[in-house]
């Protein structure tokens, strides 16, 4: 989940990133995350039960590692 500071600026700058899974706050300095995160944004298609809905979330690296460990088919590196 990204939170933006939009006060007194034409452009928005990331102020805070919070992992949607564990709630960890990712440090952000001058709009730049100080740790890497996985950002997911998905617009669901017509043949889903979520037609045209947009889901968006961020997860920290630890939660990402936990997530992919559960895959039945392992990823290639």
Biopython code that builds the backbone (N, CA, C, O; Angstrom):
import numpy as np
from Bio.PDB.StructureBuilder import StructureBuilder

atoms = [
    (1, "UNK", "N", (0.853, -1.161, 0.000)),
    (1, "UNK", "CA", (0.000, 0.000, 0.000)),
    (1, "UNK", "C", (0.900, 1.225, 0.000)),
    (1, "UNK", "O", (1.750, 1.379, 0.877)),
    (2, "UNK", "N", (0.719, 2.060, -0.946)),
    (2, "UNK", "CA", (1.546, 3.261, -1.062)),
    (2, "UNK", "C", (0.759, 4.485, -0.608)),
    (2, "UNK", "O", (-0.404, 4.668, -0.968)),
    (3, "UNK", "N", (1.410, 5.301, 0.175)),
    (3, "UNK", "CA", (0.817, 6.549, 0.629)),
    (3, "UNK", "C", (1.661, 7.680, 0.059)),
    (3, "UNK", "O", (2.890, 7.642, 0.121)),
    (4, "UNK", "N", (1.001, 8.676, -0.490)),
    (4, "UNK", "CA", (1.683, 9.762, -1.178)),
    (4, "UNK", "C", (1.501, 11.080, -0.454)),
    (4, "UNK", "O", (0.469, 11.332, 0.168)),
    (5, "UNK", "N", (2.526, 11.918, -0.548)),
    (5, "UNK", "CA", (2.448, 13.282, -0.045)),
    (5, "UNK", "C", (2.126, 14.159, -1.241)),
    (5, "UNK", "O", (2.944, 14.287, -2.152)),
    (6, "UNK", "N", (0.965, 14.757, -1.252)),
    (6, "UNK", "CA", (0.553, 15.583, -2.382)),
    (6, "UNK", "C", (0.438, 17.056, -2.006)),
    (6, "UNK", "O", (-0.037, 17.864, -2.804)),
    (7, "UNK", "N", (0.864, 17.404, -0.815)),
    (7, "UNK", "CA", (0.713, 18.788, -0.359)),
    (7, "UNK", "C", (1.672, 19.724, -1.088)),
    (7, "UNK", "O", (2.874, 19.473, -1.163)),
    (8, "UNK", "N", (1.120, 20.795, -1.614)),
    (8, "UNK", "CA", (1.863, 21.885, -2.228)),
    (8, "UNK", "C", (2.771, 21.476, -3.388)),
    (8, "UNK", "O", (3.740, 22.176, -3.680)),
    (9, "UNK", "N", (2.482, 20.385, -4.040)),
    (9, "UNK", "CA", (3.304, 19.957, -5.169)),
    (9, "UNK", "C", (2.420, 19.565, -6.333)),
    (9, "UNK", "O", (1.302, 19.083, -6.153)),
    (10, "UNK", "N", (2.934, 19.777, -7.518)),
    (10, "UNK", "CA", (2.224, 19.365, -8.724)),
    (10, "UNK", "C", (2.315, 17.856, -8.912)),
    (10, "UNK", "O", (1.376, 17.230, -9.404)),
    (11, "UNK", "N", (3.448, 17.270, -8.517)),
    (11, "UNK", "CA", (3.646, 15.831, -8.672)),
    (11, "UNK", "C", (3.546, 15.166, -7.310)),
    (11, "UNK", "O", (3.834, 15.778, -6.281)),
    (12, "UNK", "N", (3.136, 13.915, -7.318)),
    (12, "UNK", "CA", (3.037, 13.216, -6.050)),
    (12, "UNK", "C", (4.297, 12.402, -5.804)),
    (12, "UNK", "O", (4.857, 11.804, -6.723)),
    (13, "UNK", "N", (4.730, 12.388, -4.562)),
    (13, "UNK", "CA", (5.940, 11.693, -4.155)),
    (13, "UNK", "C", (5.558, 10.639, -3.125)),
    (13, "UNK", "O", (4.747, 10.894, -2.235)),
    (14, "UNK", "N", (6.151, 9.445, -3.255)),
    (14, "UNK", "CA", (5.863, 8.388, -2.283)),
    (14, "UNK", "C", (6.339, 8.847, -0.917)),
    (14, "UNK", "O", (7.484, 9.272, -0.757)),
    (15, "UNK", "N", (5.473, 8.761, 0.045)),
    (15, "UNK", "CA", (5.794, 9.147, 1.412)),
    (15, "UNK", "C", (6.021, 7.918, 2.282)),
    (15, "UNK", "O", (6.845, 7.936, 3.197)),
    (16, "UNK", "N", (5.281, 6.846, 1.988)),
    (16, "UNK", "CA", (5.340, 5.660, 2.819)),
    (16, "UNK", "C", (4.870, 4.459, 2.016)),
    (16, "UNK", "O", (3.935, 4.562, 1.223)),
    (17, "UNK", "N", (5.527, 3.308, 2.227)),
    (17, "UNK", "CA", (5.070, 2.045, 1.657)),
    (17, "UNK", "C", (4.909, 1.079, 2.815)),
    (17, "UNK", "O", (5.807, 0.930, 3.645)),
    (18, "UNK", "N", (3.767, 0.428, 2.866)),
    (18, "UNK", "CA", (3.486, -0.539, 3.925)),
    (18, "UNK", "C", (3.167, -1.875, 3.268)),
    (18, "UNK", "O", (2.331, -1.952, 2.368)),
    (19, "UNK", "N", (3.846, -2.930, 3.728)),
    (19, "UNK", "CA", (3.586, -4.264, 3.202)),
    (19, "UNK", "C", (2.141, -4.650, 3.524)),
    (19, "UNK", "O", (1.722, -4.628, 4.681)),
    (20, "UNK", "N", (1.398, -4.998, 2.493)),
    (20, "UNK", "CA", (-0.008, -5.356, 2.698)),
    (20, "UNK", "C", (-0.172, -6.662, 3.469)),
    (20, "UNK", "O", (-1.232, -6.894, 4.051)),
    (21, "UNK", "N", (0.850, -7.524, 3.490)),
    (21, "UNK", "CA", (0.723, -8.803, 4.175)),
    (21, "UNK", "C", (1.079, -8.700, 5.655)),
    (21, "UNK", "O", (0.293, -9.111, 6.508)),
    (22, "UNK", "N", (2.261, -8.154, 5.970)),
    (22, "UNK", "CA", (2.714, -8.152, 7.365)),
    (22, "UNK", "C", (2.620, -6.796, 8.052)),
    (22, "UNK", "O", (2.737, -6.710, 9.275)),
    (23, "UNK", "N", (2.407, -5.729, 7.270)),
    (23, "UNK", "CA", (2.276, -4.396, 7.855)),
    (23, "UNK", "C", (3.593, -3.665, 8.064)),
    (23, "UNK", "O", (3.607, -2.560, 8.608)),
    (24, "UNK", "N", (4.704, -4.269, 7.638)),
    (24, "UNK", "CA", (6.012, -3.629, 7.794)),
    (24, "UNK", "C", (6.069, -2.351, 6.980)),
    (24, "UNK", "O", (5.639, -2.320, 5.827)),
    (25, "UNK", "N", (6.599, -1.295, 7.583)),
    (25, "UNK", "CA", (6.772, -0.037, 6.871)),
    (25, "UNK", "C", (8.136, -0.040, 6.188)),
    (25, "UNK", "O", (9.163, -0.270, 6.828)),
    (26, "UNK", "N", (8.133, 0.216, 4.894)),
    (26, "UNK", "CA", (9.357, 0.282, 4.109)),
    (26, "UNK", "C", (9.851, 1.723, 4.145)),
    (26, "UNK", "O", (9.117, 2.631, 3.756)),
    (27, "UNK", "N", (11.087, 1.953, 4.606)),
    (27, "UNK", "CA", (11.595, 3.329, 4.661)),
    (27, "UNK", "C", (11.654, 3.961, 3.273)),
    (27, "UNK", "O", (12.056, 3.316, 2.304)),
    (28, "UNK", "N", (11.252, 5.223, 3.187)),
    (28, "UNK", "CA", (11.296, 5.976, 1.934)),
    (28, "UNK", "C", (12.047, 7.271, 2.211)),
    (28, "UNK", "O", (11.721, 7.993, 3.153)),
    (29, "UNK", "N", (13.045, 7.561, 1.397)),
    (29, "UNK", "CA", (13.846, 8.765, 1.542)),
    (29, "UNK", "C", (13.780, 9.557, 0.246)),
    (29, "UNK", "O", (14.223, 9.080, -0.799)),
    (30, "UNK", "N", (13.235, 10.756, 0.309)),
    (30, "UNK", "CA", (13.087, 11.621, -0.869)),
    (30, "UNK", "C", (12.372, 10.899, -2.009)),
    (30, "UNK", "O", (12.752, 11.029, -3.172)),
    (31, "UNK", "N", (11.337, 10.140, -1.664)),
    (31, "UNK", "CA", (10.523, 9.464, -2.666)),
    (31, "UNK", "C", (11.079, 8.140, -3.153)),
    (31, "UNK", "O", (10.484, 7.509, -4.026)),
    (32, "UNK", "N", (12.227, 7.698, -2.598)),
    (32, "UNK", "CA", (12.872, 6.472, -3.056)),
    (32, "UNK", "C", (12.815, 5.424, -1.943)),
    (32, "UNK", "O", (13.347, 5.648, -0.856)),
    (33, "UNK", "N", (12.170, 4.276, -2.208)),
    (33, "UNK", "CA", (12.141, 3.212, -1.202)),
    (33, "UNK", "C", (13.554, 2.747, -0.879)),
    (33, "UNK", "O", (14.374, 2.573, -1.781)),
    (34, "UNK", "N", (13.842, 2.543, 0.406)),
    (34, "UNK", "CA", (15.169, 2.134, 0.834)),
    (34, "UNK", "C", (15.314, 0.614, 0.923)),
    (34, "UNK", "O", (16.389, 0.109, 1.246)),
    (35, "UNK", "N", (14.251, -0.100, 0.640)),
    (35, "UNK", "CA", (14.258, -1.551, 0.501)),
    (35, "UNK", "C", (13.414, -1.870, -0.721)),
    (35, "UNK", "O", (12.517, -1.110, -1.085)),
    (36, "UNK", "N", (13.704, -2.992, -1.345)),
    (36, "UNK", "CA", (12.931, -3.360, -2.525)),
    (36, "UNK", "C", (11.608, -3.996, -2.104)),
    (36, "UNK", "O", (11.532, -4.671, -1.078)),
    (37, "UNK", "N", (10.598, -3.779, -2.883)),
    (37, "UNK", "CA", (9.270, -4.347, -2.634)),
    (37, "UNK", "C", (8.708, -4.875, -3.951)),
    (37, "UNK", "O", (9.127, -4.461, -5.032)),
    (38, "UNK", "N", (7.764, -5.784, -3.839)),
    (38, "UNK", "CA", (7.050, -6.254, -5.020)),
    (38, "UNK", "C", (5.763, -5.451, -5.103)),
    (38, "UNK", "O", (4.937, -5.487, -4.191)),
    (39, "UNK", "N", (5.597, -4.722, -6.208)),
    (39, "UNK", "CA", (4.375, -3.967, -6.446)),
    (39, "UNK", "C", (3.543, -4.741, -7.459)),
    (39, "UNK", "O", (4.026, -5.065, -8.544)),
    (40, "UNK", "N", (2.306, -5.035, -7.113)),
    (40, "UNK", "CA", (1.413, -5.768, -8.006)),
    (40, "UNK", "C", (0.215, -4.875, -8.312)),
    (40, "UNK", "O", (-0.405, -4.310, -7.411)),
    (41, "UNK", "N", (-0.094, -4.762, -9.589)),
    (41, "UNK", "CA", (-1.289, -4.028, -10.024)),
    (41, "UNK", "C", (-1.959, -4.871, -11.090)),
    (41, "UNK", "O", (-1.348, -5.183, -12.112)),
    (42, "UNK", "N", (-3.198, -5.239, -10.863)),
    (42, "UNK", "CA", (-3.915, -6.133, -11.771)),
    (42, "UNK", "C", (-5.300, -5.581, -12.095)),
    (42, "UNK", "O", (-6.110, -5.335, -11.201)),
    (43, "UNK", "N", (-5.558, -5.393, -13.381)),
    (43, "UNK", "CA", (-6.913, -5.059, -13.838)),
    (43, "UNK", "C", (-7.531, -6.364, -14.317)),
    (43, "UNK", "O", (-7.043, -6.979, -15.265)),
    (44, "UNK", "N", (-8.607, -6.785, -13.658)),
    (44, "UNK", "CA", (-9.246, -8.060, -13.962)),
    (44, "UNK", "C", (-10.039, -7.959, -15.254)),
    (44, "UNK", "O", (-10.642, -6.927, -15.551)),
    (45, "UNK", "N", (-10.030, -9.041, -16.012)),
    (45, "UNK", "CA", (-10.678, -9.080, -17.312)),
    (45, "UNK", "C", (-12.128, -9.536, -17.270)),
    (45, "UNK", "O", (-12.676, -9.869, -16.219)),
    (46, "UNK", "N", (-12.706, -9.538, -18.420)),
    (46, "UNK", "CA", (-14.127, -9.835, -18.599)),
    (46, "UNK", "C", (-14.510, -11.216, -18.096)),
    (46, "UNK", "O", (-15.594, -11.388, -17.539)),
    (47, "UNK", "N", (-13.648, -12.197, -18.280)),
    (47, "UNK", "CA", (-14.013, -13.567, -17.927)),
    (47, "UNK", "C", (-13.708, -13.923, -16.475)),
    (47, "UNK", "O", (-13.721, -15.098, -16.109)),
    (48, "UNK", "N", (-13.438, -12.937, -15.664)),
    (48, "UNK", "CA", (-13.240, -13.177, -14.228)),
    (48, "UNK", "C", (-14.498, -12.722, -13.491)),
    (48, "UNK", "O", (-15.376, -12.078, -14.065)),
    (49, "UNK", "N", (-14.561, -13.062, -12.244)),
    (49, "UNK", "CA", (-15.663, -12.583, -11.411)),
    (49, "UNK", "C", (-15.424, -11.170, -10.899)),
    (49, "UNK", "O", (-16.218, -10.644, -10.119)),
    (50, "UNK", "N", (-14.327, -10.555, -11.339)),
    (50, "UNK", "CA", (-13.945, -9.216, -10.877)),
    (50, "UNK", "C", (-13.856, -8.244, -12.057)),
    (50, "UNK", "O", (-13.035, -7.327, -12.039)),
    (51, "UNK", "N", (-14.660, -8.429, -13.040)),
    (51, "UNK", "CA", (-14.627, -7.686, -14.299)),
    (51, "UNK", "C", (-14.271, -6.214, -14.109)),
    (51, "UNK", "O", (-15.009, -5.458, -13.478)),
    (52, "UNK", "N", (-13.128, -5.823, -14.666)),
    (52, "UNK", "CA", (-12.623, -4.451, -14.721)),
    (52, "UNK", "C", (-12.178, -3.882, -13.362)),
    (52, "UNK", "O", (-11.828, -2.705, -13.277)),
    (53, "UNK", "N", (-12.189, -4.686, -12.323)),
    (53, "UNK", "CA", (-11.717, -4.225, -11.014)),
    (53, "UNK", "C", (-10.193, -4.159, -11.047)),
    (53, "UNK", "O", (-9.544, -5.008, -11.658)),
    (54, "UNK", "N", (-9.621, -3.149, -10.387)),
    (54, "UNK", "CA", (-8.171, -3.015, -10.285)),
    (54, "UNK", "C", (-7.767, -3.294, -8.850)),
    (54, "UNK", "O", (-8.210, -2.615, -7.924)),
    (55, "UNK", "N", (-6.917, -4.303, -8.673)),
    (55, "UNK", "CA", (-6.347, -4.615, -7.358)),
    (55, "UNK", "C", (-4.884, -4.200, -7.387)),
    (55, "UNK", "O", (-4.189, -4.411, -8.381)),
    (56, "UNK", "N", (-4.417, -3.605, -6.284)),
    (56, "UNK", "CA", (-3.035, -3.153, -6.210)),
    (56, "UNK", "C", (-2.528, -3.371, -4.799)),
    (56, "UNK", "O", (-3.213, -3.047, -3.829)),
    (57, "UNK", "N", (-1.309, -3.928, -4.682)),
    (57, "UNK", "CA", (-0.722, -4.108, -3.360)),
    (57, "UNK", "C", (0.795, -4.174, -3.453)),
    (57, "UNK", "O", (1.355, -4.389, -4.527)),
    (58, "UNK", "N", (1.452, -3.986, -2.309)),
    (58, "UNK", "CA", (2.895, -4.073, -2.180)),
    (58, "UNK", "C", (3.209, -5.099, -1.110)),
    (58, "UNK", "O", (2.524, -5.166, -0.090)),
    (59, "UNK", "N", (4.258, -5.912, -1.339)),
    (59, "UNK", "CA", (4.715, -6.814, -0.282)),
    (59, "UNK", "C", (6.230, -6.704, -0.151)),
    (59, "UNK", "O", (6.946, -6.522, -1.136)),
    (60, "UNK", "N", (6.700, -6.819, 1.092)),
    (60, "UNK", "CA", (8.131, -6.734, 1.371)),
    (60, "UNK", "C", (8.831, -7.999, 0.879)),
    (60, "UNK", "O", (8.182, -8.976, 0.506)),
    (61, "UNK", "N", (10.149, -7.966, 0.883)),
    (61, "UNK", "CA", (10.918, -9.099, 0.360)),
    (61, "UNK", "C", (10.715, -10.364, 1.189)),
    (61, "UNK", "O", (10.646, -11.458, 0.629)),
    (62, "UNK", "N", (10.616, -10.235, 2.515)),
    (62, "UNK", "CA", (10.389, -11.408, 3.361)),
    (62, "UNK", "C", (9.054, -12.075, 3.041)),
    (62, "UNK", "O", (8.978, -13.300, 2.957)),
    (63, "UNK", "N", (8.008, -11.281, 2.864)),
    (63, "UNK", "CA", (6.691, -11.838, 2.535)),
    (63, "UNK", "C", (6.682, -12.423, 1.126)),
    (63, "UNK", "O", (5.997, -13.413, 0.869)),
    (64, "UNK", "N", (7.434, -11.818, 0.217)),
    (64, "UNK", "CA", (7.573, -12.364, -1.125)),
    (64, "UNK", "C", (8.206, -13.754, -1.059)),
    (64, "UNK", "O", (7.719, -14.700, -1.678)),
    (65, "UNK", "N", (9.309, -13.865, -0.291)),
    (65, "UNK", "CA", (9.994, -15.152, -0.166)),
    (65, "UNK", "C", (9.054, -16.219, 0.392)),
    (65, "UNK", "O", (9.043, -17.354, -0.085)),
    (66, "UNK", "N", (8.274, -15.853, 1.395)),
    (66, "UNK", "CA", (7.298, -16.784, 1.980)),
    (66, "UNK", "C", (6.245, -17.185, 0.950)),
    (66, "UNK", "O", (5.859, -18.351, 0.866)),
    (67, "UNK", "N", (5.789, -16.222, 0.179)),
    (67, "UNK", "CA", (4.770, -16.447, -0.848)),
    (67, "UNK", "C", (5.252, -17.451, -1.899)),
    (67, "UNK", "O", (4.552, -18.417, -2.202)),
    (68, "UNK", "N", (6.452, -17.224, -2.456)),
    (68, "UNK", "CA", (6.918, -18.082, -3.547)),
    (68, "UNK", "C", (7.357, -19.460, -3.057)),
    (68, "UNK", "O", (7.371, -20.406, -3.844)),
    (69, "UNK", "N", (7.715, -19.600, -1.781)),
    (69, "UNK", "CA", (8.041, -20.922, -1.243)),
    (69, "UNK", "C", (6.838, -21.856, -1.331)),
    (69, "UNK", "O", (6.998, -23.075, -1.391)),
    (70, "UNK", "N", (5.644, -21.290, -1.339)),
    (70, "UNK", "CA", (4.424, -22.078, -1.407)),
    (70, "UNK", "C", (4.022, -22.495, -2.811)),
    (70, "UNK", "O", (3.022, -23.194, -2.976)),
    (71, "UNK", "N", (4.769, -22.087, -3.825)),
    (71, "UNK", "CA", (4.435, -22.424, -5.207)),
    (71, "UNK", "C", (4.607, -23.921, -5.446)),
    (71, "UNK", "O", (5.584, -24.514, -4.990)),
    (72, "UNK", "N", (3.686, -24.516, -6.142)),
    (72, "UNK", "CA", (3.777, -25.908, -6.547)),
    (72, "UNK", "C", (4.831, -26.067, -7.635)),
    (72, "UNK", "O", (5.586, -27.040, -7.632)),
    (73, "UNK", "N", (4.886, -25.128, -8.555)),
    (73, "UNK", "CA", (5.869, -25.128, -9.623)),
    (73, "UNK", "C", (6.879, -24.027, -9.288)),
    (73, "UNK", "O", (6.529, -22.847, -9.259)),
    (74, "UNK", "N", (8.101, -24.409, -9.041)),
    (74, "UNK", "CA", (9.137, -23.456, -8.635)),
    (74, "UNK", "C", (9.540, -22.548, -9.793)),
    (74, "UNK", "O", (9.501, -22.949, -10.956)),
    (75, "UNK", "N", (9.923, -21.329, -9.458)),
    (75, "UNK", "CA", (10.370, -20.364, -10.454)),
    (75, "UNK", "C", (11.795, -20.657, -10.870)),
    (75, "UNK", "O", (12.561, -21.261, -10.119)),
    (76, "UNK", "N", (12.145, -20.228, -12.071)),
    (76, "UNK", "CA", (13.531, -20.313, -12.538)),
    (76, "UNK", "C", (14.236, -19.031, -12.135)),
    (76, "UNK", "O", (13.630, -17.960, -12.110)),
    (77, "UNK", "N", (15.502, -19.143, -11.824)),
    (77, "UNK", "CA", (16.308, -17.942, -11.494)),
    (77, "UNK", "C", (17.144, -17.542, -12.653)),
    (77, "UNK", "O", (17.885, -16.563, -12.571)),
]
sb = StructureBuilder()
sb.init_structure("model")
sb.init_model(0)
sb.init_chain("A")
sb.init_seg("    ")
for serial, (resi, resn, name, xyz) in enumerate(atoms, 1):
    if name == "N":
        sb.init_residue(resn, " ", resi, " ")
    sb.init_atom(name, np.array(xyz, "f"), 0.0, 1.0, " ", f" {name:<3s}", serial, name[0])
structure = sb.get_structure()
